[in-house]
Amino acid sequence: MSSFKIKGGGKLKGEIIPQGAKNEALQVVCAPLLTAEPVVIHNLPNIVDVNKLIELMGDLGCKVENLGAGSYRFTAAQLNIAFLETPEYRKKAAALRGSVMLLGPILARYGKASIPKPGGDKIGRRKLDTHFIGFQNLGAKFKYDSSDSLFHIDATHLRGKYMLLDEASVTGTANIVMAAVLAKGTTTIYNAACEPYLQQLCSMLNRMGAKITGIGSNLLTIEGVEKLGGTEHTLLPDMIEIGSFIGLAAMTQSEITIKNCRIDMLGIIPEIFRRLGVKMEFRGDDIFIPAQERYEIETFIDGSILTVADAPWPGFTPDLISIVLVVAIQAKGTVLIHQKMFESRLFFVDKLIDMGAQIILNDPHRATVIGLDRKNSLRGIKMSSPDIRAGVALLIAALSAQGESEISNVEQIDRGYQNIEHRLRQLGAQIERI
């Protein structure tokens, strides 16, 4: 198990390029299973979760060619569906939550699949009901084997249907869309997720020959087709990395330029950081964050305390709630952080309190942050990363703190951030992996 040793308190400076979007990658990497023709995908991040999913694609019999610099060619001319019944598959798929995204394409093309309970972050319950109910709406039949925790799915006769999703699940919507593109008839998905990742997937599928309308809205219509062809696709820059770097610049009082951000696809993210007092300039498609000695949290118009809450797109993404919470530590003012989706995601705040932050954990979903306004510095401590986003939030706190910090279990961070210590060192950060 690796750790990061960090000497904090220094200011950073320079340019940084965000990696390809992790959450988009876990969807679009599975789409080549829908066709026998080659599919080329660019800007894939070199991170653990994506690499594990690509490995699973190869295990299934998909030909995977690394073209260099984050570009891959996938050719799924013939797949070995029997691999889904092997202990090796069960072990690998159970360790990777993104493995659930294999289901939609395999069911659509081959009519059957199986999957264990997937793994991933330990941030609370992450049910798969939206995926499974969506498949059942299309005609799939499920059988759960409790002896090996394996779901067996028969989808021999998928047919389009109107469905109202119980929640606007991004991965659930993506999985249902990939199953529906080859189903007979027309599928209508209401309360569909409309995140940029899903827009990217739908546009990619349309280039492959799918017929999807309503992209960018919460009402998708998919007219089933007989088969799909190949295409070429480039991932968006990772909006979670972009938000993390904005937070890093604010907390460390640093001047940082984030390059090639696709600002048009960031939604409300920049505005939320502006409400915390973080200044930024849009320079073409780059975001420039000047060094700020102090920043002040806005209040609502009536003077009441600002609340930052996560919500389905175009609301604020839950993956940046941890970053916003950390940024508020050194602001002037108070903010209520409301993490609605996951009941364990705020439990890392005890480590921030040990560092000197003034935070009240109201309940599993809400925390009040009373900003220090730079009157006191955080202090370095030893801590552990509980999940990807909390890990990076703790890393930002450590880089802003006085003294030395050590963060263990950084494999969690590696799951979502590509070669993060090297990229931060290029900005002047004092960080090493031990």
VEXDREN-2710 file (C-alpha; in Angstrom, 1 decimal):
% VEXDREN-2710
k/r/px/py/pz
1/MET/0.0/0.0/0.0
2/SER/1.4/3.4/-1.0
3/SER/1.2/6.8/0.8
4/PHE/1.8/10.4/-0.2
5/LYS/4.2/12.4/2.0
6/ILE/3.4/16.1/1.5
7/LYS/5.2/19.2/2.8
8/GLY/2.5/21.9/2.7
9/GLY/2.4/25.6/3.0
10/GLY/4.0/26.5/-0.3
11/LYS/2.5/28.4/-3.2
12/LEU/2.1/26.7/-6.6
13/LYS/2.3/28.1/-10.0
14/GLY/2.0/27.0/-13.6
15/GLU/-0.2/25.3/-16.1
16/ILE/-1.9/21.9/-15.8
17/ILE/-3.9/19.9/-18.4
18/PRO/-6.9/17.9/-17.1
19/GLN/-7.0/14.3/-18.0
20/GLY/-9.8/12.7/-20.0
21/ALA/-13.1/12.3/-18.1
22/LYS/-13.1/9.2/-15.9
23/ASN/-16.9/9.0/-15.7
24/GLU/-17.2/9.3/-19.4
25/ALA/-14.5/6.7/-20.0
26/LEU/-16.3/4.0/-18.0
27/GLN/-19.3/4.4/-20.3
28/VAL/-17.8/4.9/-23.8
29/VAL/-15.1/2.1/-23.3
30/CYS/-18.0/-0.4/-23.2
31/ALA/-19.8/0.9/-26.3
32/PRO/-17.4/-0.9/-28.8
33/LEU/-19.0/-4.2/-27.6
34/LEU/-22.1/-3.2/-29.6
35/THR/-20.4/-3.6/-32.9
36/ALA/-18.0/-5.9/-34.8
37/GLU/-16.3/-2.9/-36.4
38/PRO/-13.3/-1.1/-34.9
39/VAL/-13.9/1.8/-32.6
40/VAL/-11.1/4.3/-31.7
41/ILE/-11.3/6.3/-28.5
42/HIS/-8.9/9.2/-27.7
43/ASN/-8.0/11.0/-24.4
44/LEU/-8.6/8.0/-22.2
45/PRO/-7.1/8.6/-18.7
46/ASN/-4.4/6.3/-17.5
47/ILE/-6.0/5.5/-14.2
48/VAL/-6.7/2.3/-12.3
49/ASP/-10.5/2.0/-12.9
50/VAL/-10.3/2.7/-16.6
51/ASN/-7.3/0.3/-17.1
52/LYS/-9.2/-2.5/-15.2
53/LEU/-12.2/-2.0/-17.5
54/ILE/-10.0/-2.1/-20.6
55/GLU/-8.4/-5.3/-19.3
56/LEU/-11.9/-6.8/-18.8
57/MET/-12.7/-5.9/-22.4
58/GLY/-9.7/-7.9/-23.5
59/ASP/-10.6/-10.8/-21.3
60/LEU/-14.0/-10.9/-23.1
61/GLY/-12.2/-11.4/-26.4
62/CYS/-12.3/-7.8/-27.6
63/LYS/-9.1/-6.9/-29.5
64/VAL/-7.5/-4.0/-27.7
65/GLU/-4.7/-2.0/-29.4
66/ASN/-2.9/0.9/-27.6
67/LEU/-2.3/3.5/-30.2
68/GLY/-0.3/5.7/-27.7
69/ALA/-1.1/8.8/-25.7
70/GLY/-4.4/7.7/-24.3
71/SER/-5.7/6.4/-27.6
72/TYR/-7.1/2.9/-28.1
73/ARG/-8.6/0.8/-30.9
74/PHE/-11.3/-1.7/-29.8
75/THR/-12.5/-4.4/-32.1
76/ALA/-15.1/-6.7/-30.7
77/ALA/-15.6/-8.9/-33.8
78/GLN/-16.2/-12.0/-31.6
79/LEU/-16.6/-12.2/-27.8
80/ASN/-16.1/-15.0/-25.4
81/ILE/-19.3/-14.7/-23.4
82/ALA/-18.4/-17.9/-21.5
83/PHE/-15.8/-15.8/-19.7
84/LEU/-18.7/-14.2/-17.8
85/GLU/-19.2/-17.5/-15.9
86/THR/-15.5/-17.9/-14.8
87/PRO/-14.1/-17.2/-11.3
88/GLU/-11.6/-14.8/-12.8
89/TYR/-14.4/-12.6/-14.2
90/ARG/-16.3/-12.7/-10.9
91/LYS/-13.2/-11.6/-9.0
92/LYS/-12.3/-8.8/-11.4
93/ALA/-15.8/-7.5/-11.9
94/ALA/-16.6/-7.5/-8.2
95/ALA/-13.6/-5.2/-7.6
96/LEU/-14.7/-2.6/-10.2
97/ARG/-18.0/-0.8/-10.0
98/GLY/-17.6/0.3/-13.7
99/SER/-17.9/-3.4/-14.7
100/VAL/-21.7/-3.0/-14.6
101/MET/-21.4/-0.9/-17.8
102/LEU/-20.6/-4.1/-19.7
103/LEU/-24.1/-5.3/-19.2
104/GLY/-26.1/-3.1/-21.6
105/PRO/-23.9/-3.7/-24.7
106/ILE/-23.5/-7.5/-24.1
107/LEU/-27.3/-7.9/-23.5
108/ALA/-28.1/-6.0/-26.6
109/ARG/-25.8/-7.9/-28.8
110/TYR/-25.7/-11.4/-27.3
111/GLY/-29.0/-11.7/-25.4
112/LYS/-27.5/-12.9/-22.1
113/ALA/-25.0/-11.9/-19.4
114/SER/-24.0/-12.3/-15.8
115/ILE/-22.4/-10.0/-13.3
116/PRO/-21.4/-10.1/-9.6
117/LYS/-22.2/-7.3/-7.2
118/PRO/-19.7/-4.6/-8.3
119/GLY/-17.2/-2.9/-6.0
120/GLY/-15.9/0.7/-6.0
121/ASP/-16.0/3.5/-3.4
122/LYS/-17.0/2.9/0.2
123/ILE/-19.2/6.0/0.3
124/GLY/-22.6/4.5/1.2
125/ARG/-25.2/2.5/-0.7
126/ARG/-25.0/2.6/-4.4
127/LYS/-27.9/0.5/-5.7
128/LEU/-28.1/-0.9/-9.2
129/ASP/-31.9/-1.0/-9.3
130/THR/-32.1/1.7/-12.0
131/HIS/-30.0/-0.4/-14.3
132/PHE/-31.8/-3.7/-13.6
133/ILE/-35.4/-2.3/-13.7
134/GLY/-34.5/-0.6/-17.0
135/PHE/-33.3/-3.9/-18.5
136/GLN/-36.5/-5.6/-17.2
137/ASN/-38.6/-2.9/-18.9
138/LEU/-36.9/-3.9/-22.1
139/GLY/-37.8/-7.5/-21.5
140/ALA/-34.8/-8.9/-19.7
141/LYS/-35.3/-11.6/-17.0
142/PHE/-33.1/-11.7/-13.9
143/LYS/-32.1/-14.6/-11.7
144/TYR/-29.9/-13.9/-8.6
145/ASP/-27.7/-16.8/-7.3
146/SER/-27.0/-16.0/-3.7
147/SER/-24.4/-18.8/-3.4
148/ASP/-22.0/-16.9/-5.6
149/SER/-23.6/-13.4/-5.5
150/LEU/-24.0/-13.5/-9.3
151/PHE/-26.8/-12.0/-11.3
152/HIS/-27.8/-14.1/-14.4
153/ILE/-29.7/-12.1/-17.1
154/ASP/-31.7/-13.4/-20.1
155/ALA/-32.3/-10.7/-22.7
156/THR/-33.1/-12.9/-25.7
157/HIS/-36.0/-10.6/-26.8
158/LEU/-35.4/-7.0/-26.0
159/ARG/-38.2/-4.7/-27.0
160/GLY/-38.4/-0.9/-26.7
161/LYS/-40.7/0.5/-24.1
162/TYR/-41.6/3.8/-22.4
163/MET/-40.1/4.0/-18.9
164/LEU/-39.9/6.6/-16.1
165/LEU/-36.7/6.1/-14.2
166/ASP/-36.9/6.1/-10.4
167/GLU/-33.8/8.3/-10.3
168/ALA/-31.8/10.2/-12.9
169/SER/-28.8/7.7/-12.6
170/VAL/-26.0/8.6/-15.1
171/THR/-24.7/5.0/-15.3
172/GLY/-28.2/3.6/-15.2
173/THR/-29.3/5.8/-18.1
174/ALA/-26.2/5.0/-20.1
175/ASN/-26.6/1.2/-19.6
176/ILE/-30.2/1.3/-20.6
177/VAL/-29.5/3.4/-23.7
178/MET/-26.8/0.9/-24.8
179/ALA/-29.2/-2.0/-24.4
180/ALA/-32.0/-0.1/-26.2
181/VAL/-30.1/0.9/-29.3
182/LEU/-30.3/-2.6/-30.7
183/ALA/-33.7/-3.5/-29.2
184/LYS/-36.8/-3.9/-31.4
185/GLY/-39.0/-0.8/-31.6
186/THR/-38.8/2.5/-29.8
187/THR/-37.6/3.1/-26.2
188/THR/-38.5/6.3/-24.4
189/ILE/-36.6/7.2/-21.2
190/TYR/-38.1/9.9/-19.0
191/ASN/-36.2/11.3/-16.0
192/ALA/-33.0/10.3/-17.9
193/ALA/-29.7/11.7/-16.8
194/CYS/-28.4/14.4/-19.0
195/GLU/-24.8/14.9/-17.8
196/PRO/-22.2/15.8/-20.4
197/TYR/-20.8/12.2/-20.1
198/LEU/-24.1/10.8/-21.3
199/GLN/-24.4/13.4/-24.0
200/GLN/-21.0/12.3/-25.3
201/LEU/-22.1/8.6/-25.2
202/CYS/-25.3/9.3/-27.1
203/SER/-23.5/11.3/-29.7
204/MET/-20.9/8.6/-30.1
205/LEU/-23.7/5.9/-30.5
206/ASN/-25.4/8.1/-33.1
207/ARG/-22.2/8.2/-35.1
208/MET/-22.2/4.4/-34.9
209/GLY/-25.6/4.3/-36.5
210/ALA/-27.9/4.6/-33.5
211/LYS/-31.1/6.7/-33.6
212/ILE/-31.2/8.7/-30.3
213/THR/-33.0/12.0/-30.0
214/GLY/-33.4/14.4/-27.0
215/ILE/-29.7/14.4/-26.2
216/GLY/-29.0/16.9/-23.4
217/SER/-32.6/16.7/-22.0
218/ASN/-34.2/14.3/-19.5
219/LEU/-36.4/12.8/-22.2
220/LEU/-34.5/10.4/-24.5
221/THR/-36.1/8.5/-27.4
222/ILE/-34.2/5.6/-28.9
223/GLU/-35.3/3.9/-32.1
224/GLY/-33.8/0.5/-32.3
225/VAL/-31.6/-0.4/-35.3
226/GLU/-30.4/-3.7/-36.6
227/LYS/-26.7/-3.1/-36.1
228/LEU/-24.1/-0.5/-35.4
229/GLY/-20.8/0.4/-37.1
230/GLY/-17.4/1.8/-36.0
231/THR/-16.5/5.3/-35.1
232/GLU/-13.9/7.6/-33.6
233/HIS/-14.5/9.4/-30.3
234/THR/-12.6/11.9/-28.1
235/LEU/-13.4/12.2/-24.4
236/LEU/-14.1/15.5/-22.7
237/PRO/-11.6/16.8/-20.1
238/ASP/-12.5/15.6/-16.6
239/MET/-14.7/18.2/-15.0
240/ILE/-13.9/16.8/-11.6
241/GLU/-10.2/17.3/-12.1
242/ILE/-10.9/20.9/-13.3
243/GLY/-12.9/21.6/-10.1
244/SER/-10.2/20.0/-8.0
245/PHE/-7.5/22.2/-9.5
246/ILE/-9.7/25.3/-9.0
247/GLY/-10.0/24.3/-5.3
248/LEU/-6.2/23.6/-5.1
249/ALA/-5.4/27.1/-6.4
250/ALA/-7.7/28.8/-3.9
251/MET/-6.5/26.8/-0.9
252/THR/-2.8/27.2/-1.6
253/GLN/-3.1/30.9/-2.7
254/SER/-1.6/29.9/-6.1
255/GLU/-1.7/31.2/-9.6
256/ILE/-2.7/28.3/-11.8
257/THR/-3.9/28.0/-15.4
258/ILE/-6.1/25.0/-16.3
259/LYS/-5.7/24.3/-20.0
260/ASN/-8.3/23.0/-22.5
261/CYS/-11.3/22.9/-20.1
262/ARG/-14.3/22.7/-22.5
263/ILE/-15.8/25.5/-20.5
264/ASP/-19.1/25.1/-22.4
265/MET/-19.6/21.7/-20.8
266/LEU/-18.8/22.7/-17.2
267/GLY/-22.3/23.8/-16.3
268/ILE/-22.6/25.5/-12.9
269/ILE/-19.2/24.3/-11.6
270/PRO/-17.3/27.6/-12.1
271/GLU/-20.2/29.6/-10.6
272/ILE/-20.3/27.5/-7.4
273/PHE/-16.6/28.3/-6.8
274/ARG/-17.2/31.9/-7.5
275/ARG/-19.9/31.9/-4.8
276/LEU/-17.2/30.8/-2.4
277/GLY/-15.2/33.8/-3.4
278/VAL/-12.7/32.2/-5.8
279/LYS/-11.8/34.5/-8.7
280/MET/-11.1/33.1/-12.1
281/GLU/-10.9/34.3/-15.7
282/PHE/-11.9/32.4/-18.8
283/ARG/-9.1/32.9/-21.4
284/GLY/-10.4/31.1/-24.5
285/ASP/-10.9/27.6/-23.3
286/ASP/-8.5/27.9/-20.4
287/ILE/-9.3/28.9/-16.8
288/PHE/-6.9/31.2/-15.1
289/ILE/-7.1/31.4/-11.3
290/PRO/-5.0/34.2/-9.8
291/ALA/-3.3/34.0/-6.5
292/GLN/-5.7/35.2/-3.8
293/GLU/-4.7/36.0/-0.2
294/ARG/-8.3/35.9/0.9
295/TYR/-11.7/35.0/-0.5
296/GLU/-15.2/35.5/1.0
297/ILE/-18.2/33.2/0.8
298/GLU/-21.4/34.9/-0.5
299/THR/-24.6/34.8/1.4
300/PHE/-28.1/34.4/-0.1
301/ILE/-29.8/37.6/-1.0
302/ASP/-31.6/37.8/2.3
303/GLY/-28.3/37.5/4.2
304/SER/-28.8/33.8/5.2
305/ILE/-25.9/31.3/5.1
306/LEU/-25.1/29.9/1.7
307/THR/-26.0/26.3/1.1
308/VAL/-24.1/24.2/-1.5
309/ALA/-25.9/21.0/-2.4
310/ASP/-25.4/18.3/-5.1
311/ALA/-28.1/17.6/-7.6
312/PRO/-28.6/15.8/-10.9
313/TRP/-27.2/17.7/-13.9
314/PRO/-27.4/20.6/-14.6
315/GLY/-27.2/20.9/-10.8
316/PHE/-23.9/20.7/-9.0
317/THR/-22.1/17.3/-9.3
318/PRO/-21.7/15.3/-6.1
319/ASP/-18.2/14.4/-7.0
320/LEU/-17.1/18.0/-6.2
321/ILE/-18.8/18.4/-2.8
322/SER/-15.7/17.2/-1.0
323/ILE/-13.6/19.7/-2.8
324/VAL/-16.0/22.6/-2.1
325/LEU/-16.0/21.7/1.6
326/VAL/-12.2/21.9/1.8
327/VAL/-12.1/25.2/-0.1
328/ALA/-14.5/26.7/2.4
329/ILE/-12.1/26.0/5.3
330/GLN/-9.9/29.0/4.6
331/ALA/-12.7/31.3/3.3
332/LYS/-14.2/34.2/5.2
333/GLY/-17.8/33.3/6.1
334/THR/-19.9/30.1/6.6
335/VAL/-21.4/27.6/4.3
336/LEU/-23.7/24.6/4.7
337/ILE/-22.6/21.6/2.6
338/HIS/-25.4/19.2/1.8
339/GLN/-24.3/15.9/0.2
340/LYS/-27.7/14.4/-0.7
341/MET/-26.7/11.3/-2.6
342/PHE/-24.3/9.3/-0.4
343/GLU/-24.6/9.0/3.3
344/SER/-21.0/8.3/4.1
345/ARG/-19.2/10.8/1.9
346/LEU/-18.8/13.5/4.5
347/PHE/-17.2/11.2/7.1
348/PHE/-13.7/12.3/6.1
349/VAL/-14.3/15.7/7.8
350/ASP/-12.9/14.3/11.1
351/LYS/-9.5/14.4/9.5
352/LEU/-9.9/18.0/8.5
353/ILE/-11.0/18.9/12.0
354/ASP/-7.8/17.2/13.3
355/MET/-5.9/19.5/11.0
356/GLY/-7.6/22.6/12.6
357/ALA/-10.7/23.1/10.4
358/GLN/-13.8/24.5/12.0
359/ILE/-16.5/22.0/10.8
360/ILE/-19.7/20.8/12.4
361/LEU/-20.9/17.5/11.0
362/ASN/-24.6/17.9/11.4
363/ASP/-25.6/14.4/10.2
364/PRO/-24.3/12.0/7.6
365/HIS/-25.4/14.3/4.8
366/ARG/-24.7/17.8/6.0
367/ALA/-21.7/19.7/7.4
368/THR/-21.4/23.4/8.4
369/VAL/-18.0/24.9/7.6
370/ILE/-17.0/28.1/9.5
371/GLY/-14.2/29.6/7.4
372/LEU/-10.9/30.4/9.1
373/ASP/-10.3/33.5/6.9
374/ARG/-6.5/32.6/6.9
375/LYS/-6.3/33.6/10.6
376/ASN/-5.0/30.1/11.4
377/SER/-3.3/27.6/9.1
378/LEU/-4.2/23.9/8.9
379/ARG/-1.5/21.6/10.4
380/GLY/-0.1/18.5/8.8
381/ILE/-1.2/15.1/10.1
382/LYS/-1.3/11.4/9.2
383/MET/-4.5/10.3/7.6
384/SER/-6.0/7.7/5.2
385/SER/-7.9/8.2/1.9
386/PRO/-11.4/6.7/2.2
387/ASP/-12.5/7.3/-1.4
388/ILE/-11.3/9.0/-4.6
389/ARG/-12.8/12.4/-4.1
390/ALA/-12.2/12.6/-0.3
391/GLY/-8.7/11.5/-1.0
392/VAL/-8.0/14.5/-3.3
393/ALA/-9.8/16.8/-0.9
394/LEU/-7.4/15.7/1.9
395/LEU/-4.5/16.1/-0.5
396/ILE/-5.5/19.7/-1.2
397/ALA/-5.8/20.4/2.5
398/ALA/-2.4/18.9/3.1
399/LEU/-0.8/21.0/0.4
400/SER/-2.2/24.1/2.1
401/ALA/-1.2/23.0/5.6
402/GLN/1.8/24.0/7.6
403/GLY/4.2/21.1/8.2
404/GLU/4.2/17.6/6.9
405/SER/1.3/15.3/6.1
406/GLU/1.1/11.7/5.2
407/ILE/-1.9/10.2/3.3
408/SER/-2.2/6.4/3.2
409/ASN/-4.3/4.3/0.9
410/VAL/-3.6/6.5/-2.0
411/GLU/-4.6/3.7/-4.4
412/GLN/-8.1/5.2/-4.0
413/ILE/-6.8/8.4/-5.4
414/ASP/-5.1/6.5/-8.3
415/ARG/-8.5/5.1/-9.3
416/GLY/-9.5/8.6/-10.4
417/TYR/-6.5/10.8/-10.9
418/GLN/-3.7/10.1/-13.4
419/ASN/-0.2/10.3/-12.2
420/ILE/-1.3/13.1/-9.8
421/GLU/1.9/13.5/-7.7
422/HIS/4.0/14.1/-10.9
423/ARG/1.6/16.6/-12.3
424/LEU/1.5/18.5/-8.9
425/ARG/5.2/18.5/-8.6
426/GLN/5.4/20.3/-12.0
427/LEU/3.4/23.1/-10.3
428/GLY/5.9/23.2/-7.5
429/ALA/4.2/20.9/-4.9
430/GLN/6.4/19.0/-2.5
431/ILE/4.9/15.6/-2.7
432/GLU/6.4/12.1/-3.0
433/ARG/5.0/8.6/-3.1
434/ILE/6.3/6.2/-0.5
END
